[in-house]
Amino acid sequence: MAVFVITLLIFLVVIGVLLWVKHPHYQMAKADVIVLLQNVLVGQASENDWAIFLSSSFRHCPELEVIREACAVIDEREYLGQARADYLFSDKGLEELKRVLVRVECLNV
């Protein structure tokens, strides 16, 4: 009987902890997007950084969602990956991303 009670208590504690501690989620803010774009432009961003940005949800900020979509379009046309030294994009793609960076910096969010 004691084993049953101890098992039940452990089970309830585990369930309680799982309900209390929500899964972590990552929300990028304007400052995070600016840092990422700056890193891409100087060749310091990884493919993983860029992939996480493109797959992120910006439901909390529609203005940043528009920026993410613009970056996705640039990604489809100009993305090189690590094929060109440290830069993920062609020269044309980097120029387009510079313009996107200016747009992000002008956002009031």
GUVEX-802362 format. One record per atom (N, C-alpha, C, CB): residue number from 1; atom name; x, z, y. Coordinates in pm, whole numbers, plus 50000, padded with zeros to 5 digits. Glycine has a CB too. Layout:
<sites>
<site n="NUM" atom="CA" east="X" up="Z" north="Y"/>
...
</sites>
This chain:
<sites>
<site n="1" atom="N" east="50082" up="50000" north="49880"/>
<site n="1" atom="CA" east="50000" up="50000" north="50000"/>
<site n="1" atom="C" east="50086" up="50000" north="50126"/>
<site n="1" atom="CB" east="49907" up="50121" north="50000"/>
<site n="2" atom="N" east="50196" up="50077" north="50123"/>
<site n="2" atom="CA" east="50284" up="50084" north="50239"/>
<site n="2" atom="C" east="50349" up="49948" north="50266"/>
<site n="2" atom="CB" east="50393" up="50191" north="50217"/>
<site n="3" atom="N" east="50384" up="49877" north="50160"/>
<site n="3" atom="CA" east="50445" up="49744" north="50176"/>
<site n="3" atom="C" east="50345" up="49650" north="50243"/>
<site n="3" atom="CB" east="50490" up="49687" north="50039"/>
<site n="4" atom="N" east="50219" up="49657" north="50204"/>
<site n="4" atom="CA" east="50116" up="49574" north="50264"/>
<site n="4" atom="C" east="50101" up="49603" north="50413"/>
<site n="4" atom="CB" east="49982" up="49595" north="50192"/>
<site n="5" atom="N" east="50098" up="49730" north="50449"/>
<site n="5" atom="CA" east="50081" up="49770" north="50590"/>
<site n="5" atom="C" east="50201" up="49725" north="50672"/>
<site n="5" atom="CB" east="50062" up="49924" north="50601"/>
<site n="6" atom="N" east="50321" up="49745" north="50619"/>
<site n="6" atom="CA" east="50442" up="49703" north="50691"/>
<site n="6" atom="C" east="50444" up="49551" north="50708"/>
<site n="6" atom="CB" east="50569" up="49750" north="50617"/>
<site n="7" atom="N" east="50410" up="49479" north="50603"/>
<site n="7" atom="CA" east="50405" up="49333" north="50610"/>
<site n="7" atom="C" east="50302" up="49287" north="50712"/>
<site n="7" atom="CB" east="50373" up="49273" north="50472"/>
<site n="8" atom="N" east="50186" up="49350" north="50712"/>
<site n="8" atom="CA" east="50081" up="49316" north="50808"/>
<site n="8" atom="C" east="50127" up="49344" north="50951"/>
<site n="8" atom="CB" east="49952" up="49395" north="50777"/>
<site n="9" atom="N" east="50192" up="49455" north="50974"/>
<site n="9" atom="CA" east="50241" up="49489" north="51107"/>
<site n="9" atom="C" east="50347" up="49389" north="51154"/>
<site n="9" atom="CB" east="50299" up="49631" north="51108"/>
<site n="10" atom="N" east="50438" up="49354" north="51066"/>
<site n="10" atom="CA" east="50541" up="49255" north="51102"/>
<site n="10" atom="C" east="50476" up="49122" north="51134"/>
<site n="10" atom="CB" east="50643" up="49239" north="50987"/>
<site n="11" atom="N" east="50380" up="49081" north="51054"/>
<site n="11" atom="CA" east="50308" up="48957" north="51077"/>
<site n="11" atom="C" east="50238" up="48959" north="51213"/>
<site n="11" atom="CB" east="50205" up="48932" north="50965"/>
<site n="12" atom="N" east="50170" up="49068" north="51244"/>
<site n="12" atom="CA" east="50099" up="49078" north="51372"/>
<site n="12" atom="C" east="50196" up="49078" north="51490"/>
<site n="12" atom="CB" east="50014" up="49204" north="51374"/>
<site n="13" atom="N" east="50309" up="49144" north="51474"/>
<site n="13" atom="CA" east="50409" up="49145" north="51581"/>
<site n="13" atom="C" east="50463" up="49004" north="51604"/>
<site n="13" atom="CB" east="50525" up="49242" north="51547"/>
<site n="14" atom="N" east="50493" up="48932" north="51497"/>
<site n="14" atom="CA" east="50544" up="48796" north="51510"/>
<site n="14" atom="C" east="50440" up="48707" north="51577"/>
<site n="14" atom="CB" east="50582" up="48738" north="51371"/>
<site n="15" atom="N" east="50315" up="48716" north="51535"/>
<site n="15" atom="CA" east="50208" up="48637" north="51597"/>
<site n="15" atom="C" east="50194" up="48674" north="51744"/>
<site n="15" atom="CB" east="50074" up="48659" north="51523"/>
<site n="16" atom="N" east="50198" up="48802" north="51775"/>
<site n="16" atom="CA" east="50189" up="48847" north="51914"/>
<site n="16" atom="C" east="50301" up="48792" north="52000"/>
<site n="16" atom="CB" east="50190" up="48998" north="51920"/>
<site n="17" atom="N" east="50422" up="48795" north="51948"/>
<site n="17" atom="CA" east="50537" up="48742" north="52023"/>
<site n="17" atom="C" east="50521" up="48592" north="52044"/>
<site n="17" atom="CB" east="50669" up="48771" north="51949"/>
<site n="18" atom="N" east="50478" up="48520" north="51942"/>
<site n="18" atom="CA" east="50460" up="48375" north="51954"/>
<site n="18" atom="C" east="50352" up="48340" north="52056"/>
<site n="18" atom="CB" east="50425" up="48315" north="51819"/>
<site n="19" atom="N" east="50248" up="48420" north="52063"/>
<site n="19" atom="CA" east="50142" up="48395" north="52161"/>
<site n="19" atom="C" east="50187" up="48432" north="52302"/>
<site n="19" atom="CB" east="50017" up="48473" north="52124"/>
<site n="20" atom="N" east="50269" up="48535" north="52313"/>
<site n="20" atom="CA" east="50312" up="48584" north="52444"/>
<site n="20" atom="C" east="50421" up="48494" north="52504"/>
<site n="20" atom="CB" east="50363" up="48727" north="52433"/>
<site n="21" atom="N" east="50514" up="48451" north="52420"/>
<site n="21" atom="CA" east="50625" up="48367" north="52466"/>
<site n="21" atom="C" east="50584" up="48222" north="52447"/>
<site n="21" atom="CB" east="50757" up="48400" north="52389"/>
<site n="22" atom="N" east="50560" up="48155" north="52556"/>
<site n="22" atom="CA" east="50522" up="48014" north="52551"/>
<site n="22" atom="C" east="50647" up="47928" north="52527"/>
<site n="22" atom="CB" east="50449" up="47970" north="52682"/>
<site n="23" atom="N" east="50623" up="47807" north="52483"/>
<site n="23" atom="CA" east="50737" up="47718" north="52464"/>
<site n="23" atom="C" east="50794" up="47681" north="52601"/>
<site n="23" atom="CB" east="50694" up="47589" north="52385"/>
<site n="24" atom="N" east="50924" up="47668" north="52608"/>
<site n="24" atom="CA" east="50985" up="47634" north="52737"/>
<site n="24" atom="C" east="50955" up="47489" north="52773"/>
<site n="24" atom="CB" east="51138" up="47658" north="52733"/>
<site n="25" atom="N" east="50936" up="47465" north="52899"/>
<site n="25" atom="CA" east="50926" up="47326" north="52941"/>
<site n="25" atom="C" east="51002" up="47308" north="53071"/>
<site n="25" atom="CB" east="50779" up="47283" north="52957"/>
<site n="26" atom="N" east="51052" up="47191" north="53086"/>
<site n="26" atom="CA" east="51144" up="47161" north="53194"/>
<site n="26" atom="C" east="51073" up="47073" north="53295"/>
<site n="26" atom="CB" east="51272" up="47094" north="53141"/>
<site n="27" atom="N" east="51066" up="47118" north="53419"/>
<site n="27" atom="CA" east="51008" up="47037" north="53526"/>
<site n="27" atom="C" east="51117" up="47004" north="53627"/>
<site n="27" atom="CB" east="50889" up="47110" north="53594"/>
<site n="28" atom="N" east="51140" up="46876" north="53644"/>
<site n="28" atom="CA" east="51239" up="46834" north="53742"/>
<site n="28" atom="C" east="51178" up="46839" north="53881"/>
<site n="28" atom="CB" east="51292" up="46692" north="53710"/>
<site n="29" atom="N" east="51255" up="46886" north="53976"/>
<site n="29" atom="CA" east="51213" up="46890" north="54115"/>
<site n="29" atom="C" east="51285" up="46779" north="54191"/>
<site n="29" atom="CB" east="51243" up="47030" north="54178"/>
<site n="30" atom="N" east="51248" up="46764" north="54316"/>
<site n="30" atom="CA" east="51311" up="46662" north="54402"/>
<site n="30" atom="C" east="51463" up="46678" north="54403"/>
<site n="30" atom="CB" east="51255" up="46671" north="54545"/>
<site n="31" atom="N" east="51511" up="46800" north="54416"/>
<site n="31" atom="CA" east="51656" up="46824" north="54420"/>
<site n="31" atom="C" east="51724" up="46779" north="54291"/>
<site n="31" atom="CB" east="51684" up="46973" north="54445"/>
<site n="32" atom="N" east="51657" up="46800" north="54177"/>
<site n="32" atom="CA" east="51714" up="46757" north="54048"/>
<site n="32" atom="C" east="51726" up="46604" north="54041"/>
<site n="32" atom="CB" east="51628" up="46808" north="53931"/>
<site n="33" atom="N" east="51623" up="46536" north="54092"/>
<site n="33" atom="CA" east="51623" up="46389" north="54091"/>
<site n="33" atom="C" east="51734" up="46337" north="54182"/>
<site n="33" atom="CB" east="51485" up="46333" north="54135"/>
<site n="34" atom="N" east="51750" up="46400" north="54298"/>
<site n="34" atom="CA" east="51856" up="46359" north="54391"/>
<site n="34" atom="C" east="51993" up="46375" north="54326"/>
<site n="34" atom="CB" east="51849" up="46441" north="54522"/>
<site n="35" atom="N" east="52017" up="46489" north="54263"/>
<site n="35" atom="CA" east="52146" up="46513" north="54197"/>
<site n="35" atom="C" east="52169" up="46410" north="54086"/>
<site n="35" atom="CB" east="52152" up="46657" north="54139"/>
<site n="36" atom="N" east="52067" up="46383" north="54007"/>
<site n="36" atom="CA" east="52081" up="46284" north="53900"/>
<site n="36" atom="C" east="52117" up="46147" north="53955"/>
<site n="36" atom="CB" east="51952" up="46276" north="53817"/>
<site n="37" atom="N" east="52043" up="46102" north="54057"/>
<site n="37" atom="CA" east="52070" up="45970" north="54113"/>
<site n="37" atom="C" east="52210" up="45964" north="54175"/>
<site n="37" atom="CB" east="51964" up="45934" north="54219"/>
<site n="38" atom="N" east="52252" up="46071" north="54241"/>
<site n="38" atom="CA" east="52388" up="46075" north="54296"/>
<site n="38" atom="C" east="52492" up="46067" north="54184"/>
<site n="38" atom="CB" east="52409" up="46203" north="54379"/>
<site n="39" atom="N" east="52466" up="46138" north="54076"/>
<site n="39" atom="CA" east="52559" up="46133" north="53961"/>
<site n="39" atom="C" east="52564" up="45994" north="53899"/>
<site n="39" atom="CB" east="52518" up="46236" north="53856"/>
<site n="40" atom="N" east="52449" up="45928" north="53890"/>
<site n="40" atom="CA" east="52446" up="45792" north="53836"/>
<site n="40" atom="C" east="52529" up="45700" north="53925"/>
<site n="40" atom="CB" east="52300" up="45740" north="53824"/>
<site n="41" atom="N" east="52514" up="45715" north="54056"/>
<site n="41" atom="CA" east="52582" up="45626" north="54150"/>
<site n="41" atom="C" east="52734" up="45643" north="54151"/>
<site n="41" atom="CB" east="52530" up="45649" north="54289"/>
<site n="42" atom="N" east="52781" up="45763" north="54117"/>
<site n="42" atom="CA" east="52927" up="45784" north="54113"/>
<site n="42" atom="C" east="52982" up="45779" north="53971"/>
<site n="42" atom="CB" east="52962" up="45919" north="54177"/>
<site n="43" atom="N" east="52897" up="45748" north="53874"/>
<site n="43" atom="CA" east="52943" up="45733" north="53737"/>
<site n="43" atom="C" east="52961" up="45862" north="53661"/>
<site n="43" atom="CB" east="53069" up="45660" north="53735"/>
<site n="44" atom="N" east="52892" up="45968" north="53702"/>
<site n="44" atom="CA" east="52907" up="46097" north="53634"/>
<site n="44" atom="C" east="52786" up="46135" north="53550"/>
<site n="44" atom="CB" east="52933" up="46204" north="53736"/>
<site n="45" atom="N" east="52683" up="46055" north="53548"/>
<site n="45" atom="CA" east="52565" up="46086" north="53467"/>
<site n="45" atom="C" east="52584" up="46031" north="53326"/>
<site n="45" atom="CB" east="52436" up="46028" north="53531"/>
<site n="46" atom="N" east="52532" up="46104" north="53229"/>
<site n="46" atom="CA" east="52540" up="46056" north="53091"/>
<site n="46" atom="C" east="52414" up="45977" north="53056"/>
<site n="46" atom="CB" east="52557" up="46175" north="52992"/>
<site n="47" atom="N" east="52423" up="45904" north="52947"/>
<site n="47" atom="CA" east="52305" up="45831" north="52899"/>
<site n="47" atom="C" east="52192" up="45929" north="52868"/>
<site n="47" atom="CB" east="52339" up="45747" north="52773"/>
<site n="48" atom="N" east="52229" up="46046" north="52818"/>
<site n="48" atom="CA" east="52129" up="46147" north="52785"/>
<site n="48" atom="C" east="52059" up="46199" north="52910"/>
<site n="48" atom="CB" east="52195" up="46264" north="52710"/>
<site n="49" atom="N" east="52133" up="46224" north="53017"/>
<site n="49" atom="CA" east="52072" up="46267" north="53143"/>
<site n="49" atom="C" east="51968" up="46166" north="53190"/>
<site n="49" atom="CB" east="52181" up="46286" north="53253"/>
<site n="50" atom="N" east="52005" up="46040" north="53184"/>
<site n="50" atom="CA" east="51916" up="45934" north="53230"/>
<site n="50" atom="C" east="51793" up="45923" north="53139"/>
<site n="50" atom="CB" east="51990" up="45800" north="53234"/>
<site n="51" atom="N" east="51813" up="45932" north="53009"/>
<site n="51" atom="CA" east="51701" up="45923" north="52914"/>
<site n="51" atom="C" east="51603" up="46038" north="52934"/>
<site n="51" atom="CB" east="51753" up="45922" north="52769"/>
<site n="52" atom="N" east="51654" up="46157" north="52958"/>
<site n="52" atom="CA" east="51567" up="46273" north="52981"/>
<site n="52" atom="C" east="51485" up="46251" north="53108"/>
<site n="52" atom="CB" east="51649" up="46403" north="52992"/>
<site n="53" atom="N" east="51548" up="46201" north="53213"/>
<site n="53" atom="CA" east="51476" up="46174" north="53338"/>
<site n="53" atom="C" east="51365" up="46073" north="53315"/>
<site n="53" atom="CB" east="51573" up="46123" north="53445"/>
<site n="54" atom="N" east="51395" up="45963" north="53248"/>
<site n="54" atom="CA" east="51294" up="45860" north="53228"/>
<site n="54" atom="C" east="51179" up="45906" north="53139"/>
<site n="54" atom="CB" east="51357" up="45737" north="53168"/>
<site n="55" atom="N" east="51207" up="45999" north="53049"/>
<site n="55" atom="CA" east="51101" up="46045" north="52959"/>
<site n="55" atom="C" east="51029" up="46169" north="53011"/>
<site n="55" atom="CB" east="51160" up="46074" north="52823"/>
<site n="56" atom="N" east="51072" up="46219" north="53126"/>
<site n="56" atom="CA" east="51008" up="46338" north="53183"/>
<site n="56" atom="C" east="50871" up="46302" north="53241"/>
<site n="56" atom="CB" east="51096" up="46400" north="53292"/>
<site n="57" atom="N" east="50787" up="46403" north="53247"/>
<site n="57" atom="CA" east="50655" up="46388" north="53307"/>
<site n="57" atom="C" east="50658" up="46448" north="53446"/>
<site n="57" atom="CB" east="50545" up="46454" north="53219"/>
<site n="58" atom="N" east="50602" up="46377" north="53540"/>
<site n="58" atom="CA" east="50596" up="46427" north="53678"/>
<site n="58" atom="C" east="50451" up="46442" north="53722"/>
<site n="58" atom="CB" east="50672" up="46332" north="53773"/>
<site n="59" atom="N" east="50367" up="46491" north="53632"/>
<site n="59" atom="CA" east="50227" up="46513" north="53667"/>
<site n="59" atom="C" east="50213" up="46614" north="53780"/>
<site n="59" atom="CB" east="50148" up="46560" north="53546"/>
<site n="60" atom="N" east="50311" up="46702" north="53793"/>
<site n="60" atom="CA" east="50308" up="46803" north="53898"/>
<site n="60" atom="C" east="50341" up="46744" north="54036"/>
<site n="60" atom="CB" east="50406" up="46914" north="53865"/>
<site n="61" atom="N" east="50395" up="46622" north="54039"/>
<site n="61" atom="CA" east="50436" up="46560" north="54167"/>
<site n="61" atom="C" east="50421" up="46408" north="54156"/>
<site n="61" atom="CB" east="50583" up="46599" north="54203"/>
<site n="62" atom="N" east="50307" up="46355" north="54199"/>
<site n="62" atom="CA" east="50284" up="46210" north="54188"/>
<site n="62" atom="C" east="50389" up="46125" north="54261"/>
<site n="62" atom="CB" east="50147" up="46177" north="54243"/>
<site n="63" atom="N" east="50445" up="46177" north="54370"/>
<site n="63" atom="CA" east="50547" up="46102" north="54444"/>
<site n="63" atom="C" east="50671" up="46080" north="54358"/>
<site n="63" atom="CB" east="50584" up="46175" north="54574"/>
<site n="64" atom="N" east="50711" up="46184" north="54284"/>
<site n="64" atom="CA" east="50827" up="46170" north="54195"/>
<site n="64" atom="C" east="50794" up="46082" north="54075"/>
<site n="64" atom="CB" east="50874" up="46308" north="54148"/>
<site n="65" atom="N" east="50668" up="46078" north="54034"/>
<site n="65" atom="CA" east="50628" up="45990" north="53924"/>
<site n="65" atom="C" east="50647" up="45844" north="53966"/>
<site n="65" atom="CB" east="50481" up="46016" north="53883"/>
<site n="66" atom="N" east="50614" up="45813" north="54091"/>
<site n="66" atom="CA" east="50634" up="45676" north="54142"/>
<site n="66" atom="C" east="50784" up="45642" north="54141"/>
<site n="66" atom="CB" east="50577" up="45662" north="54286"/>
<site n="67" atom="N" east="50866" up="45738" north="54179"/>
<site n="67" atom="CA" east="51012" up="45719" north="54177"/>
<site n="67" atom="C" east="51060" up="45697" north="54034"/>
<site n="67" atom="CB" east="51085" up="45840" north="54241"/>
<site n="68" atom="N" east="51011" up="45777" north="53940"/>
<site n="68" atom="CA" east="51051" up="45763" north="53800"/>
<site n="68" atom="C" east="51013" up="45624" north="53748"/>
<site n="68" atom="CB" east="50985" up="45872" north="53712"/>
<site n="69" atom="N" east="50893" up="45578" north="53784"/>
<site n="69" atom="CA" east="50849" up="45446" north="53739"/>
<site n="69" atom="C" east="50936" up="45335" north="53799"/>
<site n="69" atom="CB" east="50702" up="45423" north="53778"/>
<site n="70" atom="N" east="50975" up="45351" north="53926"/>
<site n="70" atom="CA" east="51064" up="45252" north="53988"/>
<site n="70" atom="C" east="51199" up="45251" north="53916"/>
<site n="70" atom="CB" east="51084" up="45284" north="54139"/>
<site n="71" atom="N" east="51248" up="45368" north="53880"/>
<site n="71" atom="CA" east="51375" up="45377" north="53807"/>
<site n="71" atom="C" east="51362" up="45316" north="53667"/>
<site n="71" atom="CB" east="51420" up="45524" north="53795"/>
<site n="72" atom="N" east="51246" up="45330" north="53606"/>
<site n="72" atom="CA" east="51225" up="45271" north="53474"/>
<site n="72" atom="C" east="51230" up="45118" north="53481"/>
<site n="72" atom="CB" east="51090" up="45317" north="53415"/>
<site n="73" atom="N" east="51175" up="45063" north="53589"/>
<site n="73" atom="CA" east="51180" up="44917" north="53607"/>
<site n="73" atom="C" east="51326" up="44871" north="53625"/>
<site n="73" atom="CB" east="51095" up="44874" north="53729"/>
<site n="74" atom="N" east="51401" up="44945" north="53706"/>
<site n="74" atom="CA" east="51543" up="44913" north="53725"/>
<site n="74" atom="C" east="51617" up="44927" north="53592"/>
<site n="74" atom="CB" east="51607" up="45006" north="53833"/>
<site n="75" atom="N" east="51583" up="45030" north="53517"/>
<site n="75" atom="CA" east="51646" up="45053" north="53386"/>
<site n="75" atom="C" east="51625" up="44934" north="53293"/>
<site n="75" atom="CB" east="51590" up="45180" north="53322"/>
<site n="76" atom="N" east="51506" up="44880" north="53292"/>
<site n="76" atom="CA" east="51476" up="44767" north="53202"/>
<site n="76" atom="C" east="51558" up="44644" north="53237"/>
<site n="76" atom="CB" east="51327" up="44733" north="53208"/>
<site n="77" atom="N" east="51587" up="44624" north="53365"/>
<site n="77" atom="CA" east="51658" up="44504" north="53408"/>
<site n="77" atom="C" east="51809" up="44520" north="53417"/>
<site n="77" atom="CB" east="51607" up="44461" north="53541"/>
<site n="78" atom="N" east="51857" up="44636" north="53458"/>
<site n="78" atom="CA" east="51997" up="44649" north="53496"/>
<site n="78" atom="C" east="52078" up="44751" north="53416"/>
<site n="78" atom="CB" east="52005" up="44685" north="53639"/>
<site n="79" atom="N" east="52018" up="44814" north="53318"/>
<site n="79" atom="CA" east="52087" up="44919" north="53242"/>
<site n="79" atom="C" east="52193" up="44860" north="53150"/>
<site n="79" atom="CB" east="51986" up="45001" north="53159"/>
<site n="80" atom="N" east="52313" up="44915" north="53157"/>
<site n="80" atom="CA" east="52424" up="44868" north="53072"/>
<site n="80" atom="C" east="52466" up="44972" north="52969"/>
<site n="80" atom="CB" east="52542" up="44831" north="53158"/>
<site n="81" atom="N" east="52426" up="45096" north="52987"/>
<site n="81" atom="CA" east="52474" up="45203" north="52901"/>
<site n="81" atom="C" east="52619" up="45231" north="52934"/>
<site n="81" atom="CB" east="52459" up="45165" north="52752"/>
<site n="82" atom="N" east="52696" up="45272" north="52836"/>
<site n="82" atom="CA" east="52838" up="45303" north="52859"/>
<site n="82" atom="C" east="52926" up="45180" north="52843"/>
<site n="82" atom="CB" east="52883" up="45412" north="52762"/>
<site n="83" atom="N" east="52868" up="45062" north="52846"/>
<site n="83" atom="CA" east="52946" up="44939" north="52827"/>
<site n="83" atom="C" east="53043" up="44913" north="52941"/>
<site n="83" atom="CB" east="52852" up="44821" north="52812"/>
<site n="84" atom="N" east="53011" up="44961" north="53060"/>
<site n="84" atom="CA" east="53095" up="44935" north="53177"/>
<site n="84" atom="C" east="53157" up="45065" north="53227"/>
<site n="84" atom="CB" east="53013" up="44868" north="53291"/>
<site n="85" atom="N" east="53264" up="45104" north="53167"/>
<site n="85" atom="CA" east="53336" up="45228" north="53204"/>
<site n="85" atom="C" east="53239" up="45345" north="53214"/>
<site n="85" atom="CB" east="53411" up="45209" north="53340"/>
<site n="86" atom="N" east="53230" up="45407" north="53330"/>
<site n="86" atom="CA" east="53146" up="45525" north="53344"/>
<site n="86" atom="C" east="53008" up="45494" north="53400"/>
<site n="86" atom="CB" east="53214" up="45626" north="53433"/>
<site n="87" atom="N" east="52987" up="45374" north="53448"/>
<site n="87" atom="CA" east="52861" up="45341" north="53514"/>
<site n="87" atom="C" east="52757" up="45294" north="53414"/>
<site n="87" atom="CB" east="52883" up="45234" north="53621"/>
<site n="88" atom="N" east="52635" up="45343" north="53432"/>
<site n="88" atom="CA" east="52526" up="45308" north="53341"/>
<site n="88" atom="C" east="52456" up="45179" north="53381"/>
<site n="88" atom="CB" east="52425" up="45421" north="53335"/>
<site n="89" atom="N" east="52481" up="45131" north="53505"/>
<site n="89" atom="CA" east="52407" up="45017" north="53558"/>
<site n="89" atom="C" east="52501" up="44910" north="53612"/>
<site n="89" atom="CB" east="52311" up="45062" north="53668"/>
<site n="90" atom="N" east="52446" up="44790" north="53623"/>
<site n="90" atom="CA" east="52518" up="44680" north="53687"/>
<site n="90" atom="C" east="52529" up="44709" north="53836"/>
<site n="90" atom="CB" east="52446" up="44542" north="53661"/>
<site n="91" atom="N" east="52608" up="44628" north="53906"/>
<site n="91" atom="CA" east="52622" up="44646" north="54052"/>
<site n="91" atom="C" east="52488" up="44633" north="54122"/>
<site n="91" atom="CB" east="52722" up="44544" north="54109"/>
<site n="92" atom="N" east="52409" up="44536" north="54079"/>
<site n="92" atom="CA" east="52277" up="44517" north="54139"/>
<site n="92" atom="C" east="52189" up="44639" north="54113"/>
<site n="92" atom="CB" east="52209" up="44389" north="54083"/>
<site n="93" atom="N" east="52194" up="44692" north="53993"/>
<site n="93" atom="CA" east="52117" up="44812" north="53961"/>
<site n="93" atom="C" east="52159" up="44932" north="54043"/>
<site n="93" atom="CB" east="52130" up="44844" north="53814"/>
<site n="94" atom="N" east="52289" up="44947" north="54065"/>
<site n="94" atom="CA" east="52339" up="45057" north="54148"/>
<site n="94" atom="C" east="52290" up="45044" north="54292"/>
<site n="94" atom="CB" east="52492" up="45062" north="54145"/>
<site n="95" atom="N" east="52286" up="44921" north="54344"/>
<site n="95" atom="CA" east="52234" up="44900" north="54479"/>
<site n="95" atom="C" east="52086" up="44938" north="54487"/>
<site n="95" atom="CB" east="52254" up="44753" north="54523"/>
<site n="96" atom="N" east="52010" up="44899" north="54386"/>
<site n="96" atom="CA" east="51868" up="44934" north="54384"/>
<site n="96" atom="C" east="51850" up="45085" north="54374"/>
<site n="96" atom="CB" east="51797" up="44865" north="54267"/>
<site n="97" atom="N" east="51933" up="45151" north="54295"/>
<site n="97" atom="CA" east="51923" up="45296" north="54282"/>
<site n="97" atom="C" east="51962" up="45367" north="54412"/>
<site n="97" atom="CB" east="52012" up="45345" north="54167"/>
<site n="98" atom="N" east="52053" up="45309" north="54489"/>
<site n="98" atom="CA" east="52085" up="45366" north="54621"/>
<site n="98" atom="C" east="51962" up="45366" north="54710"/>
<site n="98" atom="CB" east="52200" up="45286" north="54689"/>
<site n="99" atom="N" east="51886" up="45256" north="54706"/>
<site n="99" atom="CA" east="51764" up="45249" north="54786"/>
<site n="99" atom="C" east="51661" up="45350" north="54737"/>
<site n="99" atom="CB" east="51704" up="45107" north="54783"/>
<site n="100" atom="N" east="51653" up="45368" north="54606"/>
<site n="100" atom="CA" east="51561" up="45468" north="54550"/>
<site n="100" atom="C" east="51603" up="45608" north="54594"/>
<site n="100" atom="CB" east="51557" up="45459" north="54395"/>
<site n="101" atom="N" east="51731" up="45635" north="54594"/>
<site n="101" atom="CA" east="51781" up="45765" north="54638"/>
<site n="101" atom="C" east="51740" up="45794" north="54782"/>
<site n="101" atom="CB" east="51934" up="45772" north="54625"/>
<site n="102" atom="N" east="51750" up="45695" north="54868"/>
<site n="102" atom="CA" east="51707" up="45713" north="55008"/>
<site n="102" atom="C" east="51558" up="45745" north="55013"/>
<site n="102" atom="CB" east="51737" up="45586" north="55092"/>
<site n="103" atom="N" east="51478" up="45677" north="54931"/>
<site n="103" atom="CA" east="51334" up="45705" north="54927"/>
<site n="103" atom="C" east="51308" up="45848" north="54882"/>
<site n="103" atom="CB" east="51262" up="45608" north="54832"/>
<site n="104" atom="N" east="51381" up="45894" north="54781"/>
<site n="104" atom="CA" east="51362" up="46032" north="54732"/>
<site n="104" atom="C" east="51399" up="46132" north="54840"/>
<site n="104" atom="CB" east="51446" up="46057" north="54604"/>
<site n="105" atom="N" east="51509" up="46108" north="54907"/>
<site n="105" atom="CA" east="51553" up="46201" north="55011"/>
<site n="105" atom="C" east="51453" up="46210" north="55126"/>
<site n="105" atom="CB" east="51689" up="46160" north="55065"/>
<site n="106" atom="N" east="51376" up="46104" north="55148"/>
<site n="106" atom="CA" east="51276" up="46103" north="55256"/>
<site n="106" atom="C" east="51143" up="46165" north="55215"/>
<site n="106" atom="CB" east="51253" up="45962" north="55303"/>
<site n="107" atom="N" east="51125" up="46194" north="55087"/>
<site n="107" atom="CA" east="50999" up="46253" north="55041"/>
<site n="107" atom="C" east="50981" up="46393" north="55096"/>
<site n="107" atom="CB" east="50993" up="46256" north="54887"/>
<site n="108" atom="N" east="50858" up="46426" north="55128"/>
<site n="108" atom="CA" east="50825" up="46562" north="55173"/>
<site n="108" atom="C" east="50752" up="46636" north="55063"/>
<site n="108" atom="CB" east="50739" up="46558" north="55303"/>
<site n="109" atom="N" east="50826" up="46671" north="54960"/>
<site n="109" atom="CA" east="50765" up="46748" north="54849"/>
<site n="109" atom="C" east="50843" up="46874" north="54824"/>
<site n="109" atom="CB" east="50759" up="46664" north="54720"/>
</sites>
